[in-house]
């Protein structure tokens, strides 16, 4: 969920910088989508500025490295990762984790309060809690790269690892074993240190678990996300992030103080009660004298020492009578070198002689056994242990209360300091945005969803507490960049001659020919397999052609003239769909056939811009509309008009481009004032065909609807002019920026409503189909590219013969076709395909084909041209980056589509 810094659809249409694109993917933060390299670098610099320290920068790099690895593998956008994250953030699992947290905090102390004598029940319950914590920790690491090495990463790790100190078969205390103190093995000071160390360890384990309490602070009323004022929702998000961040840091400081302070007293002079050791030592002196008398056979001295020992034991019992803990057994025996103590009841048994006040505890861990010399004393510590457990519970409750109180105070302060000014500031920003940007009439409140107020507690850990504000600025920067960019290709010093040709070509020095066709692959895609209503066009087509129209493998190059005409009619009226249904009900079939045959006769026998190309573009528009389910946002008449525009978009093409017409002062250039003379001629000739009664498609259409259809057809055809290509990319990027949530949710109908938006998408569909040969199967792509270049070369021959300057891609003696295709794809097609897939993920196959084809062109170029090794290495690296970027884009879009659909 952190900023993906992806380099997609560069608005300056320069060679795509793919270093971040493969890792970002389209499902990364859409705030940076469509931003130029410079903008992205500035954004990255400002984010890195927040990582002021070297460790912070290292963590930042690690996170992005892990994210890149996950995204390249496709894991983060897989259904399993999505479902795992959804499960971890679901109410059911959150309830389980909250219950587990309180069990981890209090269960051990509750068992101590109840003096449960065995480990079994506690170990089972805490093992389940440990499993829940571990599952949550590993799941977050695997599904959210911003979590790794963040604040809650360390808190969760500490809380999870601390569980082992309460589970007896790991590193916990075995409650079935007493606590032994052997005064013969060391000083009393070391024994006290051991006790204190154990106490500090236990407290540290509790504190580790308390750190997980930070995760449930967001459920408190003052940290809950509010939906009251949607106009200033972003301000509330930032306020909540600040409150959450500062509150958790203050809480962590509280925990740290609780844990660390006892450590400073661990090696201090012992102030605890050492009476247990002192009495054991005193009894040992008498016991040693008694044993010496016993072994020497001196009965008198033995009796005297026995009486003295019994008397001391009685005093020992009386000493603890008024205290909550005390001895219940004193054993006489001997200690081995290993520290084991062996009782000698036959020699002396003090129990019946003294009559102890205390009894042995049920829970063995509440027993302290002190050994020195020939005496071993057993103490019942039940009451202190119960009191200690109660105090620990009180301490934990107190810490949680402190957290909540300080969180409440922090929330109140931040509301005054940050929220209210931000509310006013962002209200002004929203108001100004509606006046500045082209598409801000579509800026809805839910467009803020990229910084959703329902985001999880760890959203703030992406980069810093203020990253959300930076995202707002980044989005505004992206929109400003899209609005102000001139979209001219930058000529760079290390470009080859052919690359410079591509640059000049895209800047309008020479028009690219429109290439088309689809890729050959043995599977049907999209909403293909439609029910067909048999009509004359379908009856006149072989089933192989009809079936191919439902796949990406359709190829118009080898169709006969009659099959081309029948295919054109079939796509308009015979396939199932809204457009054909409307055409069957409103346009006489005779008119459609006559119109199509007349249009076919007006196309010239050019190598590329011929009637086969027109049918291929019509097929491309039809297929795109099926894949994106255009019926949701395009009317029946708009869809039909696009199919008509596709058939006639190059009608009467002369086989030369606009710059040639302008350079030679051709009558078309003179007639249309040098402004898109070919495209204007295509529109005029298409509607001239429809002036005849037998070829007038719209003879039965009302005047107002006819005007609307005519306007849409003209708009779409005029936007096939290559000089409008970069402007279209900018507008598509702007459309996504303003409606990213709708497109990401596969609900384009929520974003495509106004006439300008419908016109933009209509132009995208026709123009995308017009230049689609690089996004088709390789066999068709290669044939179409050669035909296109043949037409270019024919124009170049005409230019040489006429003595006019030969345009850069038209000189057959200088231009290498594979290298020209690499530049065409890199500079021209890739940005457009990226935008199309961002807007409509079901078009992911376009990116996949593009990545394959540019790699094939690169291989052929190296075989045919045998470039210098350094030149080949540079081009190969660029091609590899673009190919990988397209494959990743296709994979992520496909997975995202499957995810959203089911």
N, C-alpha and C positions, 0 to 999 in steps of 0.2 A: 504493500500500500504506500510505500514511500515513492518519491519522484523517480520515474523510470529513466529520465534523461535519454529518451530514445530519439534517434534522428530519422524521422519518417517523413516522407513527402516534403523534401526540402523546398521551401517556398521560393528560394532563389534558383531552383532547378539546376543546381550544380551537381557534380558527381556526388552521389550519396555517401555521407560519412557513416559507415556501418558499424563503427566500433561499439556504439551503444545500442544499435537497433536490435541486434539479435537478442540482447539481454532484456531490452525493454518490452518489446512486443506491443501489440495494440491494446492489451488489457492492463498495461501499466497505467500510471497516472495520466489521465487524458489532459491534464493541465499543461503538459509540455508537448502535446501532440501537435505537429505542424510548425514547430518553432525552428528557426534557422540555427545553423551551427553556432553563430556568434551569440545568439540569445541563450542557447543551451549552455554554452561555456560560461556566460555571465551568471546564469542561474546556479551552475555547479560551483562557481567561485564563491558566490554568496553563501551557499550551503556549507562549503568547506570552511568558510570564515567562522562559522559557528563551532567548528571543531578546532578550537584554538590550540589545544595541546597536541603534542606528538602522539600520545596514546589515543586521543580522540580521532586523529587522522588515521591511525592504524585501524581502529575499529571501523571507521567509515569505509576504508578500502576493503576490509574483510567482508563487511556486509555486502558490498557491491560485487565482490568476487563470487561470493556464495550465490547471490541473486543471478549473476550471469550464468553460473554453472547450472542452476536449477532451470532457468528459462531456456537455455540451449537444449537441455534434456527434455523439455516439454512438461516437466513434472508439475510446475506451479500452476499451469493452466489445464492440467488433466482433471478428469472427473473425480478421480480418487482424492486428489489434493483438495479440490473444492468441497467434496463431501466431508473430508476429514476436518477441514476448517469450520464448516457449517456445524458439524457435530460438536466440536470443541466449544463453539460459541452459542450452542443451543441452550435453551432454558433448562432442559433436563440435565445436561452434563454440568452446567453452571451450578445447579442445585446440588448435584453430587459433590462437586469440588468444595462448595461452601460447607456442606455437612462434613466432608472429610477434613477440612481445615479445622473446624471446631473439635472434631474427634482427635486430631493430632495435637491440638493445644491442650485439651483438658482430660483426655482419656487416661493417660498415665497417672495423672494426679488423682483422678476419681478412683482408679483401682487402688492407689496408695491409701486414699481416705477409707476405702472399704476393706483394706487389708486383705485383698484377694491373695490366696497363698500360692497360686500357680501362674506360669507364664502363658499357657496355651491360649486362653481367650484373648488376652491383650495382644499377643504376637499375631494371631490371625487377623484381628481387626486392624492393627497398625500396618500389617503387610498389605492389606487391601488398600489402605490409605496411601501407602508408599507407591503401590501400583498405579493408583489414580494420579498422584502427583507426577510420577515418571511418565505416564501416558500423556498428560497435559504438556509437560516440558518438552518431550520429544516431538509431540504433534505440532507445537508452536514453532519449534526449530525447523521442522520439515515443511511447514506451510506458510511461514511468514518470515522473510529474510530480515525485515526491520527489527524483529525480536532478538535476533542473534547478537550477543554481546551488549545488549541494551540494559537499562536499569533493571527491568523485571526479569531479564534473563538471569542475572546474578542473584536476584532475590529468590527466584524460583529454584535455582540450582542449590542455593544455601538451604532453603526450606526443604527441598527434597532429600538432599544428602543428610541433613540433620535427623531425618527419621531413623537412620541406622542406630542412633544412640539410645533409642527406646525399644528396639527389637532385640530380644535376648540372644537370638541365634546369630545376630550380626555383631554389633558393638555395644548392645544395651546391657543393663544390669540384670543378672539372673536372680529373680526374687526368691528362688528356692535355696539360695546360698547366703549364709551370714557374711557380715563384713568383718574381716580378720585384721587385727593389728598385732604384729609380732614385734615386741619391744627389744627383742634380742638381736633383730636384724638391722636395726638402725636407731637413730635418735628419735625422740618424740617429736622433735621439730620436723623431720622428714615425714613422719606419719601425718602430722597436721597439714603439711603441704599437699600430701596425696589427697586428703579429705577435701581440702579447698579446691584442688584441681578438678576433682570429680564433680564438685558442686558447680564450679564455673563451666565445666563442659556441659553439664545438664542444663544450666541456665542458657548457655549458648545455643544448645539444640532448640530450646523453647523459643529463643529469640529468632532463630532461623525460621521457625514456623510462623512466628508473629509477623515476619516480613511478608508472608503471603496474605496477611490481613489487608495489606495495602491494596490488594486486587479487588477487595469487596467494598472499598471506600466509595466507589462510584455508585453504589446502590443507596448511599445516604441521600436524603432529600435535597441537601444543598449542593450535591454534586450530580444529581440527576439532570439529564439533558431536557431542556424545556422547549416546547413547541409553540409557546404563547405568541411570540412576536416574530413571524417568519420574515418580515422585512429586514430584520437585523440579525438573522440567524447566524451569520458568520461571526458577528461580534460575540454572540453567546458561545459559539464553539471555542473561540480564542480564550474567552474568560474561563470556560470550563477546563481548557487545556492548562492554563496557568494555575488555576486552583488545584487541579489534579497533580500537576508537577510539583508545585511548592509543598502541598500537603504531604505528598508521599516522601519528599526529601526531609521534611521536618519529622515525620514519623520514623524514618530511617535513622535520623540523628538520635531520637529518643531510644530506639532499640539499641543503637551502638553504645550509648551511654550506659544502659542497663547491663550490657554484656561486658564492656571493657572495664568499667570501674572496679568490679570485684577482682580483676586480674592484678591490679596494682597492690592489693593486700595479700596476694598469695604467698609471697616470701617474707612478709613482715613477721615481727615477733609474735608468737601465738598468744592470743588473749582468750582462747576458748578454755572451757573447763577441762583440765587434765587430771581430774580426780580419779578417773577410772584407771589410768596408767599408774598414778601414785599409789592407790590402794593395792593394785596388783603387785607392784614392786615391794610394798611393805609386807604383804602376805608371803611373797617369795623369799624374803629374808628369813622369816620364821620357818617356812617350809624347808628351806635348804638346811637349817640347823637341825630340824626334826629328822630329815632324811639321814644326816650324818650320824645322829644318835641311833637311829634305827639300824643302820648298816653296821655300826660298831658294837651293837648289842647292849648298849647302856640303857637299861630299862627305866632307870630313874630320870635320866635326862630326856628320854623319849616321852615319858608321861608329862614332864613339865612342859616341854615344847608343844606337845599336843594340846594341852590346856591353853597355853598361850595362843596357839594358832586358832583354836575355837573361839577364844575371847576376842581376838582381832577380827575374826570373821563376823562375830556378833556386832562388834562396833561398826564394821563395814556395812552390815545390813541396816543398822540404825541410822547411819550417815545419810542414806538415800531414802529413808522412810518418808520424808516430807517433799521429796523431789518427784517429778513426773516420770522419771526413768530410774532404773536401778538394777542390781544383780538378781539373778534368779538361780544361778548355779556357780559354784566354785569347785574346780576339779584340781586334785593333786596328781602329779605324774611327772613325766620327763619329756624334754624336747630333744629331737634328733638334730643332726647337723643340717638336714634339709628343711628344718622348720616344722616338721610334723610333731604333734603333741600326742603322747600316749598316756591316758589316765591309769592310775594305780589304785583302784578302790580297795584292794585287799590291804594295802599299806595304810591308807587313810581315806575316809569318806566323810566329808564335812557336811553334806546335805542333811542327813537326819539329825546331826548335832546342832545345826543352826536354825533351820526352819525359815526358809526364805519368804519374804513378803511378795515379791514379783513372781510371775509365772512366764514360761516361755511363750513368745509371740507366735501367732498362727502363720504369719508371713515371715519367712526366714530372713529376708533382706532387712527386716526391722530389728535384727539381732546383731549386736556388736560383740565380738569375741576378742579379748585382750590376753595375750600370752607373754609371760616373762618367766624364764627359768622353769621352776617346777609348779607354777600356778597358772591356771587358765580360767579366766572369769568370763561369764556370759551375762550380757546386759540386755534388758528389754527396752528397746528404743521406740516402741509403738507410738506412744503419745507424741514425742518430738517429730517422728516421721509424718504422722497425721497432721500436726501443726504446720510442718514444712510444706506438705502438699496443699493445705488450705492457703498458706501464704503465697505459694506459687500461682495458684488460681487467682488470688486477689491481685497479684502483681500483673498478670496477663490482662485481667479485666481493667486494671488501672491504666496500663499502657494503651489499650484500645480506646479507653475513654479519653485519654490525653490526645490521641490521634484525632478522634472525632471532634473534640472541642477546638483543637488548633485548626482543623479543617474548616470548621464553621467560622472561626474568626478570620481565617485566610479568605474564605469565600466572601465574607462581608466586606473585607478591605479591598479585594480585587474588584468587586462589583462597583465600588465607588471610584477606584483609581483607574481601572481599565475598561470595564464594560460600558459605562455610560458614555465616555468620550468616543469609544469605538462605534457605538450605536449611531452616534451623530455623524461620525466620519464616513462609515460605510453606507449610511442612508444617502449622503451626498454623492458618494461614488456611484451608487446604483442609479441615482437620478441623472448624473452626468453621462453615464454609459449609454443611456437610452437616446441621448442626443448625438453621440459621437459615432457609434459603430453601425455598420450597415444592417446587421441582422439583430440588433438588440430589441427589436419588437418581439422577438421570440424568447427573450431572456426571462424565463419563469423562475419562480422561487425555488422550484425543485432542481434548477440547474446548479444550485449550490451543493447538490448531493455528493459531488466529488469530495467535499469536506463535510460529509454527513454528520449531523449532530448525534446520531446514534452510533458513531464509530466507537470501537472498543477502547478500553483504558490505555492500551499500549500504542495507540496511534501517535501519541505525543513522542514516542521513542524513535520515530523514523529518523529524525536528525536532531531536533531540539524542540523545546516547548514552543518556539516561535515559528516553526516550519510552516504552520498553516497560513500565517500571514504572508510568508514568502510565496506560498502557492497562489494566493490571490494576486500578488504582484506579478508572478510568472504568467498567470493567465492573461492579465491585462497587457503584459509585454508581448505575449504571443499574438493577441488580437491586434495590437498596435503594429507589430511587425508585419502581419498579414495585410493590414490596411495600407501601410505606407510603402511596402516593397515594390520596386519597379520590375521585379521578376526577370531581370536580364541575366543571361549566363555570364559568369565571370571568366575571362581568359586568363589562365594561369601560366606561369613561366615554364613549368615542366610538361605542358601539353604537347602532344605530337601534332603533326600537320593535319592528320585526319580528324583529331579531336577538335582542332580549331575550326575545321570545316563544319563540324556538327554545331559548334557554338554560333558561327555566323548564320548557319541555316536556321537555327531556332530563333534568332533575333530578327528574322524576316528578310534576310538577304536572299534566301531561297526557300520556297515552300517544299515541305516534304510531301511526297505522294502518299495517298492513303492506302494502307495495306490492310488486308483482312483475311480471315479464315479462322478455323478452330482446331484444337489439337486432337490428334488421333489417339484415343485411349479406349480400351475395351470395356469401359463401364459407363453406364448412364448416370447423369448427375442431376440434382435439383428436381424441380417438380415436373420432370419429363413424363414419361408413361402416361400421357393424357388420353382420356377417352376421345375417340374420333367419330365425327358424324360424317359418313361417306357422302361426298358430293362429286361433282364432275372433276374437280382438280385432283382430289384424292384418287379417284378411279383412274385417272390418266398417269399416275405416278407409280413406279414400282415400289413394293413394300420396303425394299432395301433403302430407298431414299426417305420414305416416310419414317422408318425407324431411325435412320441416321439423324434426322432433324431433332430427335429427342436426346441426343448425345453430344458430346463435344467434338465428335469426329466428322461432322458434315463437311463436305468439300464440293464447291461449285465448279472447280476448274475443268472437270471432265464431263459435265452435264451437257446434254444436247440442248439445242435452242428451245424445243418444245418442253423439255423437262425443266428448263430454267423458268419459262413462263408459267408452267403449271405449279412449280414450287412457290413462285411469288404469289400466285392466287391462293394457293393452299395455306400459306402463312397468314394471309389476310382474312380468309373467311372459313377455312375448313378445320383448323385446329380448335380444340376446346379452349375457351377463354372468353374474357369479357369483350375484348376488341373484336374478335371474329363473330361473337354472338351479336354485337351491335351492328356489324357490317352486314350480316345475313338478314337482319330485320329492316335495315334502312337503305341499303345500296343494291340496286338490281344486279344480278349476276352477270348479265350481258355487258353492263357497263364496266364491271371489274375486269373481265377478260379483254374487252376492247382497249381499255385504258392500259393494261399491262403490256399487250402486244404493241401498242403505239409507243410506249415508253421504251420498250426494247429496241424498236426500230430507230429511236433517236440517239441511242448510244453508239459511239464510234468503235471501230475495231482496234482500240489501243491495246498495248501489251498488258496493261494493268487496269486502268480506269475504263472498264467496260461493263456490260450488263452482268457478267458473272460476279464482278466485284459488288454491284448493286444488290444482287440476291444474297451474297455473303453478308453484307452489312444488314440487310433485312433480317436474315437468320440470326445474326449477332444480337440485334435489338430484341427480337422475339425471345431469344434464349436468356438474355440478361433480365428481361421483365419477368420471365418464369422463375428464375432463380431467386430474385429479390421479392417475389410476390407483389408485383407492382400494383395489383388491383386494390391493395390497401390504401394507396395514396394517389394513384393516377386514375382518372376517370376512363370510361370505355372509349370515349371520343379522343382523349389525349393519346391513349395507347394506339388506337387505329391511325391517328395522324402521324405518329412516329414511324409506323410501318410504311406509310405512304411516303414520308420524307426519306426513309432509307432507300426505297426503290428509286426515287428521283434525285437523290442528293448529288449525283455526278452526271446527270443527264446532259448530253451534248458536250462532254469533256473533250477538249481539243488535244489532249496528250501533252500539253505544256503547262507550266505553272504560272501563277500570277506575276511574279517578277519578270518573267519572259514577256508576258503580254504588256506589262507597263514599259519595259525597256524598248520594245519594238513599236510602241504606240498603237497597239492592236485596237481594232474598233471596239472590242469589249472593254478595254481599259479606258478608252475615251468615253464610252457610253456611261460607265459607272464611276467615273472620276477617280480611277486608280484604286478604288476601295473594294476589295474582294470581288474583282470582276467575274471570276469563275463562279463563285457561290451565288452572286446576284443573277448571273445568267442561268444557273441551274434552277433557281426559284422561278424566274420568269418563264423559262421554257416548260417547266413542269405544269404551271398553271395555264400556260398557253395550250398545252395538250388537253387540259380539262375544259377548254372553251367549246370544243366540239360536242354536240349533243350526245353522240354515241360513246364518247370517252369521258364524259363528265361524271365523276364519282359522286358528286354532291348535288346532283340534280334535284333530289327530293328533300334536301336539307333546308331548314329554315335559315333565313338570312343572317340572323344574329349568331347562330351556331356555325354557319359557314365562315363568317368573319373570324370567329374564335379559332376554328380549325386552320384557316389560312395563316393567321398570325403565328400559331404554334409551329406549323411546318416551316415557314420562312425563318423563324427564330432558330429552329434546330439546324437547318441547312447552313445558315450564315455562320453558325458556331462550329462548323467543320473546318473553317479557315484556320490554318495552323497558327496564325498570328494571335488568335484568341485562346490558344492552348494554355499559356501560363496564367492568364487572367482566370480561366476556368479552374485551374488547380488552386489558386488563391481563394476563390469563392467557395470551392468545395471544402477547403480547410477551415474557412470561416464558418460555414454551415455546421461542420462537426464541432467546432469550438463552442458554438452557441447552443448546441443541442446534443452534447456528447452523451448525456444520460439516456436519452431516447434511443440513439443509435446503438449504444452499448447494450441496451436491454432488448434489442431487435424489435423496436417499436418505432420505425421511421415515420409512421403515419402521424405520430404526435409532433413531429418536427417539420414535415413537408406539408404545408398548408397554404401558404400564400402563392400568388401567381409567379412571383420571382423565384421562389424555391422550386416550384413545379417546372418552370422553364429551365432552371439550372440542372435539375436531374434529367430532364428530357434531353438537354444538350449533352450531358455526360453520357447517356446511353447511346446516342447516335454517334458522337465523336469517338467514344470508346470502341464501338463496333467498327468504325471507319478505319482506325489505326490499329486493329487488333491482330495483325499477323504475327507479332512476337509472342502473343499469348494463346497460340494454337499449337496443335501437335507438331512436332519437329518436321515431319515430311511436308505438311502443308505450309508451315512457316517458311521453310527454305525455298520452296517453289515460288511463293508469293514475293519473297524478298528479291529473288533473281528477276522476276517479271517487273517489279517496281524499278529496280536499278536499270533494267533494259530500257524502260521508258525514260528514265533520267538521262541515260547515255544517248538515246535517240535525240532528245532535246539538245544535249551538248553538241552533237554532230551538227544540228541545225544552227546552233550559235556559232560554231567554228566557220560554217559555210557562209553565214551572214556577216561575219566579222565583228560580231558583238562579243562582249566578255562572256567567257564560259563560266557558268556558276559552279561553285566548288564541288558539289556532289555529282556533276554531270560529265566530268571529263573521264572517259573510259580509260585513258592512258595513265591517270594518276590515282584514281579512286579504287581502293580494295573493298569489294563488297562485304566480306565478313567483318572487316574493321569498321566499316561504315555502320553495319548493323549493331555492333557493340556500342558505338557512340549513340546511335538512335535509341537503343534500349536504355542505356544508362542515363542519358540526359533528358529524354523525352517520355518514354513509356513508363519507366519505373516509378517516377513521382505520381503519375496519373493512376497507375494500378494501385499504388499504396493508398491513395486517397479513396479510391473506389472500394477497396477491401475494408478500410476503416469505417466507411459509411455503411457498407453492406457486407458483412462477414460471409454470407453465402456465396460471394464471388471469389472465395479463396483459391479456387482452381486457377484463376488468372495469374496469381502470384506464383503458384507452383510451376506452371508452364513457362513463365518468364524466366525463372531461375534456371530451368533446364536448358532453355534455348540459348541464353547468353553464354552458357558454358560450352555448348556445341559450337557456337560461332567462334568463340575463342580458340577452340581446338583446331577448327578449319583454318582460321587466320594464321596460326603458327605453322600449319602444314604448307599453306600456299605462299605466304609472304616470307617465311624464314626470317623473322625480325632479329635484331641484335639481342643478345641474352639479357642485357639490362632493361631494354624496352619491353621484351617479352615478360620479364619478371614483374615489372610494374603493372602492365595490363592484366597479367594473370592474377595478381593480388587484388586488383580492383574488381575483376570479374568474380573471383572467389567470394569476396565480401558481399557483392550484390546478390550472387546466387544463394549464399547462405541466408542473407537477410530475407529474400523472397520466400525461401523454403520455411524459415521460422515464422514469417508473417502468415503464410498459408496454413501452417500447422496450428498456430495459435488461434487463428480465426475459425478454423474448422472445429477445434476443440471447444472454443467459446460458443459457437453456434449449437453444438450438441448439448452443451451444458445448459444453455438458456431454453432449449426446446424440450429438455426432458430429463 
